[in-house]
Amino acid sequence: MAKQGKVYIIGHKNPDTDSICSAIAYADIKNRTNPGKKYAAKRAGQINEETEYVLKRFGVEAPGYLADVGTQVKDMEIRETPGVPNNISIKDAWAIMKNNSAVTLPITKEDGQLEGLITTGDIANSYMDAHDNYFLSNARTQYRSIANTVEGSIVTGNAHGYFIRGKVVIGAAHPDKLGEFLEEEDLVILGDRYEDHLCAIEKNVSCILLCNNAEVSHDIVESADGNQCVIIRSPLDTFTIARLINQSIPVKHIMKKDNLITFQTDDFTDNIKDIMVKTRHRAFPVVNKHGKYIGTVSRRNLLGMKKKQLILVDHNEKSQAVDNIDVAEILEIIDHHRLGSLETLQPIMFRNQPVGCTATIMYQMYVEKALEISPSIAGLLCSAIVSDTLMFRSPTCTSADKMAAGALALIAGINIEEHAKEMFTAGSNLRGKTAEVIFYQDFKRFTTDTVNFGVGQISSMNAEELAELKQRLIPFMQHECGKNGISMVFFMLTNIMEECSEVICYGEGSGRLVEESFEVTETEGGYILPGVVSRKKQLIPAFIGTLQQNN
């Protein structure tokens, strides 16, 4: 099954407004300038209230969730071997497998649900196991299937009926002896001798199969009608019919239907590799999440598997990236942070600018490519800039950010200050949230040569709300420290109106790191940092500088 070339544009694990809005905008840019591929915005984590407000305000749907970019079954070459109903004959199944060069044939119900499987080995085994003359009746074989298999036609009788009792007999004996072999409900293969036909009718067989297009008299046909006996004429000789007739049994008689090994399209290949190797099947059926059959995959398909293609926005740190980033193919990075720990196998387009927001870079790209910006996209980008620069109060804010936000606000038809207040109020609404949700709402992990640490941040216009939040977070931080190799945790409680932050922390050496970086002392369980509102440009560089100096 040919794969459509889709590229996912995605931000960091704890997405903020910039991460989400920039992904949406860049997908719009790429889809309008690269018609040969499809670009889709995704998110690697839960959207916060501020971003949710912004998306709703401008009528834009949230990007789909993509927690892991490891390769999945849907990234493999899925072979579209057709599914067949369970009543087709072995002969027809073999022809389909031969035409499709397939070794496995799925049996499906009318609604597409997978019912069973047959393989070329199953068909071979059915020949070896057909050692008695009751093989056809045991399989409840339909008369029209018998006729089709021997290339014949129904002279009389119910073609849709089933051969369900009796044995298969070749009428090669003299009519006097033939009667000794025949029993009621048998199927008998005969030539053109009238005496044999009459004997079969008298024995009340269920089916007479005539070889070499043998003629049958009118009175025999009438008698067969009265006995509900089916008469089939075939152009084939006795030997060929005897050799082929067992191929008329329905596939449901030999198909595997219990303990089938199937894969879903969303299964990760890391989880199915061992199964494919241990079971050694030639092909495995693939179903969608509703159990509908799609196609088959084989071990060989693992080799030609396509990696997921990604464009990263608003981050370039491996610790902040979506899970399994190492097995994906990164095509581009658009960011405004320090250079991080991500590596690529080949050169890529990497645009990194010292501005306050990735959305500012997106605005520049629209201008560079002379693309019209829709009011909804303009609203998203303006919101992202206001959010990342704390309404232009952050030291990360540049003249480029202010200019971009002003132009975007005009397109979106919004008043920046009024919109900022509504947005920040929505974002700092902590009612009903657990300490864990608040802590990880905007949390980023950083790695140096000597230590791994994490920093969360929340911004609010309400000092009382921040004070209450402080008391809730301190015990939670003690619980979280040490998880995932993080030895120190910090949280910035940023007051937008006063343009300052209080930092609370936990972990050996965490308090000392704050004190040495900013020359402050602890006050009521926290550290007041006047003028510090940016994690990216103020807190993290100071921490890393101190750690490197101490090391």
N, C-alpha and C positions, 0 to 999 in steps of 0.2 A: 504494500500500500504506500503510495508516494506521500511523502510528508510535505506539508506546506511550510515554507521557510518563515517561521515565526520567531521574532526576537522579543524577549521580555525586558522591559525597562523597569528597574527596581531600586528602591532606596535601602536604608539600613534597617536592622531588626526592630528597633523601637521607633517607628516612623513618626516624624513631626510634620507640621504643615508644609514645610519646604520640601521634604522628601517625597510626600505624596503629590503635591501640586506640580513639582518639577517633573516627576515621572509622567504625569498626565499630559503636561505641555510638550515634553520631548517626544512622546508617542505621536502627538498631533503633528509636530514638525517633521518627524521621520516619515510618517505615512503620506504626508503631502509632498515630500521631496524624493521619496524612494518607492515608487509604485510597485516595484518588483517584489517587495517583501512586505510582510505584515508585522507591525510593531504594536505591542500591547503593554500598557502600564500594569504593574503588579505591586503588591505590598508584602513585606516580609514579617509583618507583625500587626498587632491590633491598633486601629486608628483611635487617637485620643479625642476628647470632647471638642477641643478647639478646631481640629481638622474636620471633625464631623459637622460642626456648625458651618464652617466655611463651604464645604461641599454642598450641604443642604441650601445654604444661602444663595449659591450660584447655580443650583440645579444640576450638579454633576454627580454621576454615580461613583462610588468608591471603587478603586481597582480591586481585582480579585486577589485572593490570598495565595501566596506561594511560599510555603515554609521551607521547602527543600528543593534544590536544583539538581539533585542527583538524577542520573538517567533512569527512565521508566520504560515499561513495556511499550508505551505509545511512541517512544523515541526509536524503537527498533523497526526494522522492515517487516511489517505484518503481511503475511501472504494471504491473499483473499481467496483461499480455497472455498468453493461454495458449500453451504450446508444442504443436506438432502433429507427428505422425509424417510421415516423408518420402514415404509412399505416397498421401497424400490428393490429390485432384485440385485443379487451379487454381481450379475453380469453388467447391469447398468452402472452399478457403483464402480466396478473395475474400469469401465469405459471412461467415466468421469475422472477417475484418478489418473488414468493414462493420458487423457487429453490435457490435464492440468499438471502433469509430471509430479503428482502428489503421492506420498506414501501413507498419509493419514486423511481420512474423510470424516468430517463431523456430521452427526445426525441431529437435525433440529426439528423442533415443533413448529406449528403454523405461526406462532407468535415470535419465532426467532430464538426461543430458549434452547440451550444446548441439552440434548437428550442422551447422546452417546457418541461413541467413536468406533470406527473400524480402521484397520491398517491392512497393508498388503499381506502382512504376516497372518492376520486373522483369516483372510480369504484363503491363503495357502493351507492353513490348519483345517479349515472347513472341508477341503478336499480330502485331506488325510483322515479326517474323522468320519467321513461319509461312508462308513463300512457296512451299513445295513440298508435294506430296501425300504425302510420306513422313514428315511431321512427327510423326504419332501413333505410327508404328512405331519411329521413331528414339528416341522417348521411352519405349518399352516400356510401352505403356498397357494397363491391365487391362480386360478386357471389362466387368466389373461397374461400373467407373468410367465407361466409355462409356455404359452403360445409365442410370446415375444422372444423368449430365450431361444427357442428352436426355430425362429423365423417363420412361424406358422400363422394360421388363422383359425378362428372358431367357426366350425361348420354348423354346430347347433349346441344349445345349452347356455347356462348362465356364466358368462365370462368373468363376472365379478364374484362368483362363488369361490370357495376355498377347498382345497384338497386336504382334509383333516383326518381321514382314517385310511387304512389300507397301505399296501406296498406298491412299489414299481416293479412291473414284470415285463420282460421282453418276450413277445410271443413267437419264439422261434420253433417251438415244438409242433408236432402234428396236432390237428384239432382235437383228436381223441385224448391225447396226452395233455394238451393245453388246459383242458377243463380241470385236470388234477391239480394244477398249480394256481389257478385263479380262484380268488375269493371275492365276496361282496365288498364293494367300496375300493377295490384295487384300481391302479392306473396301469393300463397295458399298452405297450408299444407294438403296433402291428404293421403288416404289409398290406397287400391288396387282395388277400384271399377272403372270399365271402364267408367261408366256413368259420374262419377265425373271428370275423366280426360278429357273426351270429352267436358263437360260443361266448364271447365277451358280454353280449347283451343278455344272454340267458343267465350268466353268472352275476348279473346286476352290478357290473363294475361302475365306478364313478366317472371314469374318463378313458376314452380310446384315443390314442395318439397315432396317427397314420403317417408312415414314412414315404419318402419319394413321391409326394403329392398323390398318393393312392386314392382311387375313386371309391366312393361308398354308395351303396344302393339306397333308393328312396325308402324302402321298407325298413332298412337298418336305421336310417335317420329318424323315421317315425317312431320306431321302437325306442330309440335313445331318448326322444322327447318324452315318451311316456314314462320312462325309467328315471328321468332327470339326469341322464348321462350326458357328459360333455364330450363332443367329438372335435379333435384338433387335427388339421392337415398341415404337414410340414414338407418342404422340398428337400430336406436333409435325409441322409441315409441312416440306417439303424445305429451304426457305430457312433456317428457324429451326435445323434440325438442322445444316446446313452451317455456320451462324454459330457454333453452340455447341460443336461436337464437339471443337474444339481445346482447350477448357477442361477436357477429361477427362484430359489428360496429368498425371502425378504431379509434385508440386512439386520432387522431388529433381532433375528434369531442368533446372530453371531456377534452383534456389537457389544462393546464394553459400556456398561451404564453405571456401574458402582465404583466409588472411590476414584473418580476421574481427576486427573491433575490438570487444573486450568489456571490461567493467569488473568488478572484484570489489567486493563490498560493503565491504571494508576499505580500498579505494583512497581516498586523500585527494583532495578536489575540486581543490585547488591543482595537483595533478599531472595532472588530466584535462581541465582547462578548455581548454588549448591544442589538445588532440586534438579535442575537440568542435567547436571553432571552425574548425580547419583542414579537417577532413573533411566538415563540413556535412551529415552524415547527419541524418535526421529523428529517429531513435531509435537507442539503443545497448543491446544486451543486457547484463544484469547476471547474474553467476554468483556462487555462494558459493565458499569456498576449496577445495571439492572439485570445482568445475567444474559443479555442478548449476545449471541455469537457474532464475532467480527472476522476472525481469520486465525491463522496459526503462525507460530514462531518456532525456530529451531536454534540449536546451540550456535550454528554458523551465523545467525543473525546478531549474536552478541558482538561479533567482531566488527560488523559494519555499522554499529550503533552510532547515532548522531548525538553529540553533546548538546545540551541546552545552550542557546546563545543569549548572552546578557549584555545590557548596557547598564552601568551603575551610575546612579546620580546621588549627590549629596554625601558621599563617603568613599573612602578608598582604604579603609582599615579592614583586614581580614576578620578581626574579632567582632566587627559590627555587621559583617556581611551575612547574607542568607546562608543557611546550612548547606554544606557540600559544595561550596563555591569552587573548591579545588578541581572538581570534575566537570565544571562548566567551562564554556568558552566565552571569555570577556572580550567584547568587541570595542567598547568605548567606556570612558569614565568622564563624567562631567561633575566637577566638585569645586569647593571653595575652602577646604580644610587643609591641614598640613599633610605632607606625603606620609602614607602609612605603610602597612606591611603586605599589601597585595602584590602578587607576582603574576605575570602573564607569559605564555609560551612564545608569543611573537609580538612585534611592535603593534601598538594600538593607537587610536586617536584618544589622547588624554588632554582634556581642557581643564586646567586648574587656575583659577584667578583669585587674587586677594580681595574679594568683595564680601559683603555681609551675608549673602544669600545666593544659593544656586539659581533661584528664580530670576535673579538679576541677569545671570548669564543666559538664561532662556530668553529673556526679553531681548538681549543683544542679538541672539541667534535669529529671532523673528525679524529684527530690523536688517541684519546682514543678508538674509535670504529674501527680503522684501515680501514677507508673508503677512497677510492681514491677521490681526489677533481678534478673536471673537470676544464679546463682552464677558462671557462666562470664564474663558481662559484668562482674560485680563484680570478678572476678579480673584481668581485663584492665585495668580502670580503676585498680585499686589498684596494679598493676605499673607503669603509666604514671606515676603520681604518685611512687612510690618512685624510679623511674628519673630523672625530670626534676628532682627535688629532692635527688638523691643521698642517699636515705634520710633526708630532712629536714635535711641538713647545708648545703644551698645557701642563700644569702641570699635567693633568690627564694621560698623556702618561707614560707607564711603559715599562720596558724591554721586557715584554711579548708581548706588542703591536708591538714593533719594530721587534722582532723576527718573529712574525706571519706575519707581512706585508712583510718582506724580503722573507720568504718562499713562500708566496702566489704570490708575484711578479714573482718569478722564474717559478712557474707553469703557470701563466697567460702570461708570456713572455712580460712583460712591464718594462719600466724604471720608477721608482717611482716618481722622481722629474719632469720628462717631463709630465707624466700622471697627477700629482698633479696640475701643472700649467694649463693644458687644462681643468681639472675638475673644479678648482676654477674660472677660467675665465668664463666657462659656467654658473656656479652657481651665479656669481655676475653680470651677464648681466641683468640690470634692465630696459633696453629700452622697452617702451610700457607697463610697468607694473604700475598699480595704487598703490597709497600709501597703500590701504587696503590689496592688494595681497602681497606686500612686508612685511608689518607689521605682517601678520599672516602666512607668509611662514615658519617660524620656531619660533612659539610662544608657550610658555608653562605656564600653570597656577599653582600657588602654594598656599597652604592653611596652615595657622598656627592657633593657638588658638585665636588670636586677629584680624587677617586681611587676606584678600584674595588679592593676587597680581599676575600680569602677566609679563613675561619677554620674549621679542623677541630678535632675534640676526641675524645678517648677517655678513659674513666674506668676505673680498675682499683684493686684492693685490693693489688696486687703491685708493689712498688717496683722489683724487679729486672726485671720484665717491661717496665715503663715505660722503664727505662734502656736496655734492649736495643732497644726500639722507637725511641727517640730516634736511635740510630746508623743505623738503617735509613731513617728518614724524612728526615734532613737532606739527603742527596744527591738524593732524589726531589723534594723541594720546589724545589730549584734547577732541576730539569728542568721542573717544572710552572709555575713563575712566568712570567708573560707570556702564558699561554694565555687565550683568551676575554676579553682586555682587562683581566685582573687583574694589577696591578703589584706587589702585595705579598701574600705568603701567610704565614699563622700557623698553628701547631698547638698546642693545649693538651693536655698530658699530665697528667691530673688524678688525684691520689692521694686516693681516697675516705677512707681511714683517717686520713691526716695532714691532710686538708682543706686542700690546697694544690695548685698547678699549676705546672708548668714550661712556659714558652712558648718554642718554637723558631720561627724566622722566616727569610724570605728576600725580597729585593727592595729596591730603592733606598729608603732612609728607613724600612724596617721596624723595624730595631733601635732607631733613634732614637725611633720612635713608642712602642715599649714603654717605653723609658727615661724619656721625658717624661711618659707617662701614669701610671707607677707608681713613678717615682723609684728605679729599680733599675739595677744594672750587670750586664753579661754575665758568666756563670760557666760555663765549660766548654761553650761553644756554645749556652747557653740562659739564660733569665731565670726565677729562682725567685720566685713570687708567693704568699707565705703568705696563707691565708684566701681566695684567689681560686679558686672552683670553678665559677662560673656565667659562661658566655659571654654570655648574654643580659643579665644584670643587672649584671655587674661589668666584663667585658672590653670589650664593644662600646661601652657608654656612655662609658667612659674614652677609648677610641680616638677616637670621634666628637667628644667634647669637645675633645681635643687638636688634632685636625684643623681644627675650626672656629676654635679660638683662633689657630692658626698662620696660617690663611687670612686 
